[in-house]
Amino acid sequence: MASVEPERDVLHVVGGKPLEGTIRVRGAKNFVSKAMVAALLAPGVSTLKNVPEIRDVQVVSDLLRLHGVGVDVQAKDGVVTIDATHVELADVADVDTLSGSSRIPILFSGPLLHRLGEAFIPALGGCRIGSRPIDFHLETLRRLGAQVDKEHEAGIHITAPDGLHGAKIHLPYPSVGATEQTLLAAVLAEGKTELSGAATEPEIMDLVAVLQKMGAQISVDVDRTIRIEGVKALKGYTHTSLPDRIEGASWASAALATHGDIFVEGADQPSMMTFLNVFRKIGGEFDVRDNGIRFWHPGGDLKPVAIETDVHPGFMTDWQQPLVVALTQAKGLSIVHETVYENRFGFTKPLISMGATIQLYRECLGSLPCRFQQQNFEHSAVIFGPTPLTGQDIDVPDLRGGFSHLIAALTAEGPSTVHGISLIDRGYEDFREKLSALGADIS
């Protein structure tokens, strides 16, 4: 008997209607889950505020509970309280049931090594947008003194018989995940750790702020070097998450593509400055207020742009996918050079079937050659517009690509059916309710 697709996994959209109204954006997906893991480092109670109700928070909550940690989630208030007084090794089979749901488990390694002397990491999931090797993570742990057994049949077993100790670590690429791994593992390691080539995204700096509240000694230099002096013990924290700059930019792109007008309550100017510059260059208007940012299409033709994604403070890779949909409605030729993930343009195929004119290239169509040069990855896109979009059946490929497809369906004339939308729940809180509040015709 054929399986029936869950009703909540399909969204029927009738597009061609401007999105107008107010929605609220809470804490950053790319920060809150890491701050929850950080609570494992201290035998006490931590409180995290401004937490969105997204699947990644549920996954981390479940993983923490498997390790004997008390987690109380007040979703309506956006408050998560974590009591890590008692930590125990989880059952391998139980941890494995959550493998594939998230890439967060690898970040449990450092805290568990400090609290228990060992950690088990299952096979990792996440969005299929390019190579996301955990080699940087494992090499970092080895440099700090951990023993990594990659041959374990169900995942990776990590031990630290002599404890973790400070080391000099260099990242060949400023990986956000490997930087987080180093921070979480080195704060309680004996001695000093110097991490060069580190990522310095706003979410990283908020994690540094949390660890400093807990008692960590961390300094960040202008040359992307982070220095960590290990301390003997940490305490619980109380912290309010920075807002989600990716979700804010996603709704801004939706306003632009649909000729709409959206006030994004909670959106934050400092973390979105690079995006705001490009948004204005395309022809979008915005008004920064004390409690958020209003984004709208002022009428007339949108202008084409050339964008290169990069690590912070460059143009964020997670911003380009929703913005590409808006660029299909700009008059002229736009170029997007993706330098962070090599396979991020897979999401453009449904856009082309909806009527967009997008060509992908293996060459670096940017100011400088990037690390994907001459590697046969289609990592540059040329978008010609404006082209009318028409509704289609769409399968969501990944989190950000999926939300971009939603924007395309809302921009298109006629009905679309979007399958696999539960994937979007990983990073967009109550997006169905928010779409309804903005006047979208969905069911």
N, C-alpha and C positions, 0 to 999 in steps of 0.2 A: 504494500500500500504506500503510495507516494506521500511524503511529508507535506504538510500544509504550512505555508509561510505565516509566521505569527503576524496578527493584525497590526501590532504596534511597530512592526519592522517595515511597514509600507506606508508611504505618504502620497496621497493624491493631491496634485497641485494644479490650479488653474492660474496661469501667469498673466502678465500684461497689466498688472495693477501696481501703482506706486505703494511702497511700504511707508507708512506714516504713523508716528506716535512715539511713545517712550518705553524703553526697556531698561533693565538694570543688569550690570555686569559686576560679578563678585570676584573673589580671589583667583589668582592665576593657577591654572591647571599645572603648569610646569614648575610651580613652587610648592603648593600646598601638600602634595604627596611627599615631597622631599622633607618638608618641615615635620610631617607626621613621623617619618622614619627617624629623623634626628631625635625625637622624643625618647627613642629606645636607648640613647646614650646615657640617660640619667635615671637612677632609681627613685623616681618621684612623679609628680603630676605636672603635665604641661597643658596649656590651653591655647588653641589656635582659633582665631576669629576671622570673619569674612570668608568663610569656606563655602565654595559652591557645591550644590548637590549634583555631582557628576559620578560616573561609574568608576573613575580612577580612585576617588576617595573611598568608595565602597570596597574596592579591591584591597587597598592598603589597610583599611579598617579590618577586613577579614584576615589579612596576613598577620597583622599585629595580634589579633585575638588568638590565632593559631599558636602564637609564641607566648601565650599566657598574659598578654597585656590587656588591661581594661580600656575599652574605647566607648565613649558615649557621644553619639552624634545628634546634635540638635539642628536638624536640617533647616527648619524654618528660620531659626535665628542665625544660622551660619556659624555655629560654635561646635568645635570638636574638643573634648577633654580626654586626655590620654594618661593613664596611670601605668607607668612602666616600673613600678616597685618590684614586681616579680616577673622575670623573663625565663622561659624554658624553651628547649629545643622542640620544634614542631615535628609532628609525624611526617615522614617523607611523602607518604601517599597523599596526605591532606594538602601539603604545600604544592604537590604536583597537580592537584585538581585546579589550582589557580594559574598554572603555567599557561602561557599563551594569551592570558588576559591582559598582561601588562609587562613592561620591561623594568618595573620598579624593584622586583625581588633582588636584583644584583646589588642594589644600594643597601640592602639589609646586611651585607657582608661585614663591613667595618664595625657597626654597632654590635652585631652578634658575636664577633670575635672578641670584642672588649668585654661583653657581659658573660659570654658562655665559653669562649675559647674555640668555638667552631661554628660553622654556618653551612647550610645546604641550599643551593640555588637551583631551581628547576629550569627546564628549557624556557627560553624567553620569547615573548610575542611582541606585539606592537604593530605599527603601520608599515606596510610594505612600500616604502618610498625610496629605497636604496640601501646600500650596505651600511649596517649599523653594528659593526663588530664589537664584542665585549672584550677584545684583546687588550685595549687600553686599560679597562677596569682591572682585569686579572694581572696585567703586568704591574700596575700601580700597587696592588695588594702584595704581590711578590716582593717588590722593592721595599715595602714596609715590613717584610718579614713573614708573610703568610705562606703556607704551603697549599698549593692548588692541585687538586686531583680532578683532572678533566675527564678521566676515564670512567667515572661513576656512571652506571647504566641509566640512571634516571635524571642525571643533571651533574652539577659540579659540587664537590665536597671541599670545603676550605677550612684549614686549621691554623692555629698560631700557638704552637707549644711553648715558645719563649716570649709570647706577647708581641705586639707590634712596636716598631721603633722608627724614628725619623729617618728620612732619606732625601736625596736630591732626585727629583723626578722632572722629566721634560716631556711635554706632549707635542708630537710633530704637527698636530692640528688642534686648535682650541676647542676640544670636545667638551660640551656642557656636562654630559654624563660622567666622563672621567674626572672632570674637575670636582663635581659633587662627590664622587667616590673618594677622592683624595681628602677632601674636607672632612667627610664623615668618618674616615678611617684614621686620619692623622691627629685629630684634636685630642685624643687620649693616648696617642702613641708616645713612647718615651723619647725625649729629645726633640730636635727641630727638623721640620720638613720644609723643603723649598720646592715649590711647583712652578716651573717656568712654562710659558706657552699656554697659560690657563685661559679659560673662558671667563668673561666678566659681564655677562648678561645681567639685567636688573634682577632676574629671579635668583641668580647666583649670589648677588650682593644682599638680597633679602635673606638667603640662607646663612650667609656670613653673619648678618645681624642677629639672627636667631641663635646661632652658636655662640656669639659674643655674649648674648643675654644669659646663656647657660654657663658661662665662665671660661670660654675658649679664648686663646690668645692668637688672633689672626690679623695680619696686615696685608694690604693689597697695593702693589706698586704700579706705577703708570706703564711699565713695560710688560704687563701681563704676568708678573711674578707674584705669587701668593706665598707668604711665609707663615708657617704655623708652628707655634711653640706648644708642645704637648703638655697637658696639665694632668694632675692626679685624678680629678673627679669633676663631674658636671652636675648641674641642678636643673630642675624643670624650668620651663619658660612660659610667659604669656605674650602673645604676639598677634598682630593684625596683618593679614596677608596683603601684599600689593595687588592691585587689580589686574585682570587678565587682558594684556595688551593685544593678544591675538584675537580674542573674541571681540574686543572693541573695534579692531580694524575690519573684522569680518562683517559686522553690522554696518560699518561705514561704507564698505564696498557694496553691500546690498542696497543701501540708500542711493548710491551713485548709479548702479546698474539699472535699478527700477524707476529712476527719476523720482526718488522718494525723499523723505525728510524724517530722520530718526534722531531723537535725543537719547544718547547712551549714558545713562546715569552710572556713575562710578568710573567712567573712562578717565585716564590719567594722562595729561599732556607730556610730562617729562619722559616717560617710557615710550611714548609714541611719536616723538619729534620727527624722526626720520620718515615715518609713514605719513605724517601730516604734511611734510614738505612735498612728497610725491602726490598726495591726494589733491593738494592745491594746484600743483603743476598740471595735473590732468584736467582741472577745471571744476573740481568739487569745492564746496564752501563748508567751512566749519566755524563754530563759535565755542571757545573754551570758557566754561563756567566753573564756579566753585565746586559743584557737585557732579560734573560730567562734561561731555562734549556733544554739541548738536552737529550732525552731519547732514548735508542736503545737496541735491542737484539743482543748480540755479537756473537751469534752462539753457538753450543753445547747444552748440557742439562741444563734446568732450575732446581734449587734445591728446595726441599720442605721446608716449614717453619711452625712454630707454632706462631699464632698471637692471642692476646687478645685485643679487642677493649676497649677503655676507654675514659673518659673525658680528655681534654687537661691537661698535655702534652703527654698523651697516644696516641695510634694508633686510629685515628678517625673512628667512625662507618661508615661514608660515604665513606671511602677509601676501606673498605673490599669488597664491592660488585663487583666493576670492577676488583679488584685484584684476587678475587676467580676465575674469568674466566681465568686469566693467570695461576693460580695454577693448573687448569685442564691440563695444558701442562707441568707441572713440573714433574720430575722423582722421584716418591716416594709418601709418605704419608704426607699431610699437614693438620694442625688442625687450625680452626678458632673458638675462643670462643667469642661470642657476648654478651657484658655486658651492653649495652646502651638501645637497643630496643629488646623486647622479641620475636617479630615475624619478624625479618629481613631476615630470610632465605627462605621466600616464593618464592623468585626469582629463587631459585635453581631448581625448578621443570622443567621448560623448558630446563635448561642446561642438566638435566638428560635425557630428551627426545631427546636431540641432541647428546647424547653419553657419557656425563660426568659420572664419578663414584663418587657420593657424598652421604654420609650418614649423617642424622641429629640425634642428641642425646639430651635428656632432661637433661643429667648430665652436670656439669661444667667441661669441658675438658680444664682446664687452671691451672695456678699456685695457684690460690686462689678461693674459692667458691664465687659466686657473688650473687646479690640480687634476681636472678631468680632461685636459687637453690631450688629443691624440689617443684617447682611450675608447673611442667608439660609443660613448654615451650621448644620447640625444638630450643635451643639457642646455640648449638655447632654443628660444621660441620667438617666432615673428608672428605678430597678430595684426591682421589688416581689418579695418572697420570703417564705418559701422556696418554690421550685418544683422538683419533681423534673425532672432532665434525662434524656433518652433518647438512645441512640446514633444517629448519623447519618453520612452521607457528607459530608466537609468538605474544602473547598479552602483552602489556606493563603493569606491575602491579603498578609501582610507579616511581618517578623521577630517583633515582639512580639505581634501579633494571632495569629500562627501558634502560638506557645507557649501563648497563652491558650486557643486551640482544643484543644490537647493536654490542658490541664488540664480543660477541659470534658468531653472524651471520657473522661478518667480518672475524672471525677466521675459521669458518666452511668451509668445502668443499661443493660446490653446492649452490643453491638458497635458500634464506629465505624470508619470508614476515612478516614484523613487523607491527603490528596493534596498534593504539593508541599512535603513537609517538609524537603527539602534547603535551602530558604530559611532554615530555623532554624539550619542549620550556620554561618550568617554570624556569629552571636553567642552560641551556646550550645555549649560544648565537650562532645563525647561524650554528648550528651543521651540518645541511645538506651541507651547503656551505663548511664548514671545512673538512668534509669527502671527498667531491669532490676534494678539493685542495690537499688532501693526497693520491689521486689516487684510492679511494674506488669505486667499481663498484656498484653504487646505482641508483635507479630511482623511 
